[in-house]
Amino acid sequence: MRSSTITAGLALTVLAGGALAQSPPATNVPAPPPTITAPAVVPGAPVAALTERDAGFIAAQLENNMAVVLAARRALEHSQNSSVRGFAQKMITDHNYAQSTLEPIASMHHIQAPTTLSDPHREMLNRLSQLSGPAFDREYVNSMVNEHALEISAYNTAGKTQRRIVSAWVGTAFAQDDAATARKQWRHVADELRPRVSKLATLMDDAEADVLAYMGFPAQHRAKIHSTNPIERLNGEIKRRSDVVGIFPNEAEEVQVTNRNPERS
């Protein structure tokens, strides 16, 4: 059975960035996409080697997540705007999630998580600490827009890590509880990918109905339906029966033998 085993933490930062990048600096900030359940990392799964650029990308994103969470906490302390406070709380939730799902990847590749912030992030937090009211709200929103724009730029040049993250991002649709939510998540991922990976987005458009068809069945049956194992077993049984008979006198006899229920054979 195929399942997504690489975490989608970085993808969430890009999703949040996509929402922010479309908005002007204002206090009425659109909420980022809903947090989803993190796909599990399978123990003992093979670990592909990272390039130096990919390792640097992961280390930078660990620090970015930490900075965004600290800035969001400042927003909860200084802002009186309900939209900004709600957005800040969502940033804490999503970037803590992103950090917790990225840390296992960093650990597998022996990448040291940063313990201090870079100078630009310290300067951002210092600016926020000196402001209050609407001035704070404007500076916080502007800072988050710039931060996520930089993350998107880094994400677009992340090498092999990018492909693994995109794969896990697409796989988030399979983690949903029902067909409607799965389709909504699938469409959301496709639309976010469209400006950067248009071919993949088009492929997702065409494949949506087929890929998510199994979600229309009861939850207890979805794992078997989603897997290709039943088809592989069926093909194996047809091949076995064909090998036993060897030569069929006609097509009708071939269909009859290969389609016969084993329990009635």
Contacts in CASP RR format, 6 or more apart in sequence:
PFRMAT RR
TARGET T0000
AUTHOR 0000-0000-0000
METHOD contacts of the structure
MODEL  1
MRSSTITAGLALTVLAGGALAQSPPATNVPAPPPTITAPAVVPGAPVAAL
TERDAGFIAAQLENNMAVVLAARRALEHSQNSSVRGFAQKMITDHNYAQS
TLEPIASMHHIQAPTTLSDPHREMLNRLSQLSGPAFDREYVNSMVNEHAL
EISAYNTAGKTQRRIVSAWVGTAFAQDDAATARKQWRHVADELRPRVSKL
ATLMDDAEADVLAYMGFPAQHRAKIHSTNPIERLNGEIKRRSDVVGIFPN
EAEEVQVTNRNPERS
1 223 0 8 1.000
1 226 0 8 1.000
1 227 0 8 1.000
1 228 0 8 1.000
1 229 0 8 1.000
2 227 0 8 1.000
2 228 0 8 1.000
3 39 0 8 1.000
3 174 0 8 1.000
4 39 0 8 1.000
4 167 0 8 1.000
4 168 0 8 1.000
4 170 0 8 1.000
4 171 0 8 1.000
4 172 0 8 1.000
4 174 0 8 1.000
5 39 0 8 1.000
5 40 0 8 1.000
5 41 0 8 1.000
5 42 0 8 1.000
5 45 0 8 1.000
6 39 0 8 1.000
6 41 0 8 1.000
6 105 0 8 1.000
6 164 0 8 1.000
6 165 0 8 1.000
6 167 0 8 1.000
6 168 0 8 1.000
7 38 0 8 1.000
7 39 0 8 1.000
7 41 0 8 1.000
7 101 0 8 1.000
7 102 0 8 1.000
7 104 0 8 1.000
7 105 0 8 1.000
7 168 0 8 1.000
8 36 0 8 1.000
8 38 0 8 1.000
8 39 0 8 1.000
8 101 0 8 1.000
8 165 0 8 1.000
8 168 0 8 1.000
8 169 0 8 1.000
8 171 0 8 1.000
8 172 0 8 1.000
9 38 0 8 1.000
9 97 0 8 1.000
9 98 0 8 1.000
9 101 0 8 1.000
9 102 0 8 1.000
9 165 0 8 1.000
9 168 0 8 1.000
10 61 0 8 1.000
10 98 0 8 1.000
10 102 0 8 1.000
10 155 0 8 1.000
10 161 0 8 1.000
10 165 0 8 1.000
11 165 0 8 1.000
11 166 0 8 1.000
11 168 0 8 1.000
11 169 0 8 1.000
11 172 0 8 1.000
12 32 0 8 1.000
12 33 0 8 1.000
12 35 0 8 1.000
12 94 0 8 1.000
12 95 0 8 1.000
12 97 0 8 1.000
12 98 0 8 1.000
13 61 0 8 1.000
13 64 0 8 1.000
13 65 0 8 1.000
13 68 0 8 1.000
13 94 0 8 1.000
13 95 0 8 1.000
13 98 0 8 1.000
13 148 0 8 1.000
13 151 0 8 1.000
13 155 0 8 1.000
14 148 0 8 1.000
14 151 0 8 1.000
14 152 0 8 1.000
14 155 0 8 1.000
14 192 0 8 1.000
15 32 0 8 1.000
15 33 0 8 1.000
15 188 0 8 1.000
15 192 0 8 1.000
16 32 0 8 1.000
16 33 0 8 1.000
16 91 0 8 1.000
16 94 0 8 1.000
16 95 0 8 1.000
16 148 0 8 1.000
17 32 0 8 1.000
17 148 0 8 1.000
17 149 0 8 1.000
17 151 0 8 1.000
17 152 0 8 1.000
18 148 0 8 1.000
18 152 0 8 1.000
18 192 0 8 1.000
19 30 0 8 1.000
19 31 0 8 1.000
19 32 0 8 1.000
19 33 0 8 1.000
20 29 0 8 1.000
20 30 0 8 1.000
20 32 0 8 1.000
20 144 0 8 1.000
20 145 0 8 1.000
20 148 0 8 1.000
21 145 0 8 1.000
21 148 0 8 1.000
21 149 0 8 1.000
21 152 0 8 1.000
22 30 0 8 1.000
23 29 0 8 1.000
23 30 0 8 1.000
23 141 0 8 1.000
23 145 0 8 1.000
25 138 0 8 1.000
25 141 0 8 1.000
25 142 0 8 1.000
25 145 0 8 1.000
26 138 0 8 1.000
26 141 0 8 1.000
27 81 0 8 1.000
27 83 0 8 1.000
27 84 0 8 1.000
27 134 0 8 1.000
27 137 0 8 1.000
27 138 0 8 1.000
27 141 0 8 1.000
28 83 0 8 1.000
29 83 0 8 1.000
29 84 0 8 1.000
29 87 0 8 1.000
29 141 0 8 1.000
29 144 0 8 1.000
31 86 0 8 1.000
31 87 0 8 1.000
31 90 0 8 1.000
32 87 0 8 1.000
32 90 0 8 1.000
32 91 0 8 1.000
32 94 0 8 1.000
33 188 0 8 1.000
35 93 0 8 1.000
35 94 0 8 1.000
35 97 0 8 1.000
36 172 0 8 1.000
36 175 0 8 1.000
36 176 0 8 1.000
36 185 0 8 1.000
37 175 0 8 1.000
38 97 0 8 1.000
38 100 0 8 1.000
38 101 0 8 1.000
39 168 0 8 1.000
39 171 0 8 1.000
39 172 0 8 1.000
39 175 0 8 1.000
41 104 0 8 1.000
41 105 0 8 1.000
41 108 0 8 1.000
47 108 0 8 1.000
47 109 0 8 1.000
48 160 0 8 1.000
48 164 0 8 1.000
50 58 0 8 1.000
50 109 0 8 1.000
50 160 0 8 1.000
50 161 0 8 1.000
51 159 0 8 1.000
51 160 0 8 1.000
53 157 0 8 1.000
53 158 0 8 1.000
53 159 0 8 1.000
54 158 0 8 1.000
54 159 0 8 1.000
54 160 0 8 1.000
54 161 0 8 1.000
55 109 0 8 1.000
55 111 0 8 1.000
56 111 0 8 1.000
57 154 0 8 1.000
57 158 0 8 1.000
57 161 0 8 1.000
58 102 0 8 1.000
58 105 0 8 1.000
58 106 0 8 1.000
58 109 0 8 1.000
58 111 0 8 1.000
58 161 0 8 1.000
59 106 0 8 1.000
59 111 0 8 1.000
59 112 0 8 1.000
59 113 0 8 1.000
59 114 0 8 1.000
60 154 0 8 1.000
61 98 0 8 1.000
61 102 0 8 1.000
61 151 0 8 1.000
61 154 0 8 1.000
62 99 0 8 1.000
62 102 0 8 1.000
62 103 0 8 1.000
62 106 0 8 1.000
62 111 0 8 1.000
62 113 0 8 1.000
62 114 0 8 1.000
63 114 0 8 1.000
63 117 0 8 1.000
63 118 0 8 1.000
63 121 0 8 1.000
64 121 0 8 1.000
64 147 0 8 1.000
64 151 0 8 1.000
65 95 0 8 1.000
65 96 0 8 1.000
65 98 0 8 1.000
65 99 0 8 1.000
65 102 0 8 1.000
66 99 0 8 1.000
66 114 0 8 1.000
66 117 0 8 1.000
67 117 0 8 1.000
67 118 0 8 1.000
67 121 0 8 1.000
67 124 0 8 1.000
67 125 0 8 1.000
67 147 0 8 1.000
68 91 0 8 1.000
68 95 0 8 1.000
68 144 0 8 1.000
68 147 0 8 1.000
69 91 0 8 1.000
69 92 0 8 1.000
69 95 0 8 1.000
69 96 0 8 1.000
69 99 0 8 1.000
70 117 0 8 1.000
70 125 0 8 1.000
71 88 0 8 1.000
71 91 0 8 1.000
71 124 0 8 1.000
71 125 0 8 1.000
71 128 0 8 1.000
71 140 0 8 1.000
71 143 0 8 1.000
71 144 0 8 1.000
72 88 0 8 1.000
72 89 0 8 1.000
72 91 0 8 1.000
72 92 0 8 1.000
72 95 0 8 1.000
73 88 0 8 1.000
73 92 0 8 1.000
74 125 0 8 1.000
74 128 0 8 1.000
74 129 0 8 1.000
74 140 0 8 1.000
75 84 0 8 1.000
75 85 0 8 1.000
75 87 0 8 1.000
75 88 0 8 1.000
75 128 0 8 1.000
75 136 0 8 1.000
75 140 0 8 1.000
76 85 0 8 1.000
76 88 0 8 1.000
76 89 0 8 1.000
76 92 0 8 1.000
78 128 0 8 1.000
78 131 0 8 1.000
78 132 0 8 1.000
78 133 0 8 1.000
78 136 0 8 1.000
79 85 0 8 1.000
79 88 0 8 1.000
79 133 0 8 1.000
79 136 0 8 1.000
79 137 0 8 1.000
79 140 0 8 1.000
80 133 0 8 1.000
81 133 0 8 1.000
81 134 0 8 1.000
81 137 0 8 1.000
84 137 0 8 1.000
84 140 0 8 1.000
84 141 0 8 1.000
88 140 0 8 1.000
91 144 0 8 1.000
103 113 0 8 1.000
105 111 0 8 1.000
106 112 0 8 1.000
106 113 0 8 1.000
117 125 0 8 1.000
124 143 0 8 1.000
124 147 0 8 1.000
127 139 0 8 1.000
127 143 0 8 1.000
128 136 0 8 1.000
128 139 0 8 1.000
128 140 0 8 1.000
128 143 0 8 1.000
131 139 0 8 1.000
155 162 0 8 1.000
155 165 0 8 1.000
156 162 0 8 1.000
156 196 0 8 1.000
158 165 0 8 1.000
166 193 0 8 1.000
166 197 0 8 1.000
166 200 0 8 1.000
169 189 0 8 1.000
169 193 0 8 1.000
170 186 0 8 1.000
170 189 0 8 1.000
170 204 0 8 1.000
172 185 0 8 1.000
172 189 0 8 1.000
173 182 0 8 1.000
173 183 0 8 1.000
173 185 0 8 1.000
173 186 0 8 1.000
173 189 0 8 1.000
173 212 0 8 1.000
174 182 0 8 1.000
174 226 0 8 1.000
176 182 0 8 1.000
176 184 0 8 1.000
176 185 0 8 1.000
176 215 0 8 1.000
177 219 0 8 1.000
178 215 0 8 1.000
179 212 0 8 1.000
179 215 0 8 1.000
179 216 0 8 1.000
182 212 0 8 1.000
182 215 0 8 1.000
183 208 0 8 1.000
183 212 0 8 1.000
183 215 0 8 1.000
186 204 0 8 1.000
186 208 0 8 1.000
186 211 0 8 1.000
186 212 0 8 1.000
187 208 0 8 1.000
189 204 0 8 1.000
190 200 0 8 1.000
190 201 0 8 1.000
190 204 0 8 1.000
190 205 0 8 1.000
190 208 0 8 1.000
191 201 0 8 1.000
193 200 0 8 1.000
193 201 0 8 1.000
193 204 0 8 1.000
194 201 0 8 1.000
214 222 0 8 1.000
214 225 0 8 1.000
214 226 0 8 1.000
215 222 0 8 1.000
217 225 0 8 1.000
224 230 0 8 1.000
237 262 0 8 1.000
238 258 0 8 1.000
241 257 0 8 1.000
241 258 0 8 1.000
241 260 0 8 1.000
242 254 0 8 1.000
242 257 0 8 1.000
242 258 0 8 1.000
245 254 0 8 1.000
245 257 0 8 1.000
248 254 0 8 1.000
248 257 0 8 1.000
END
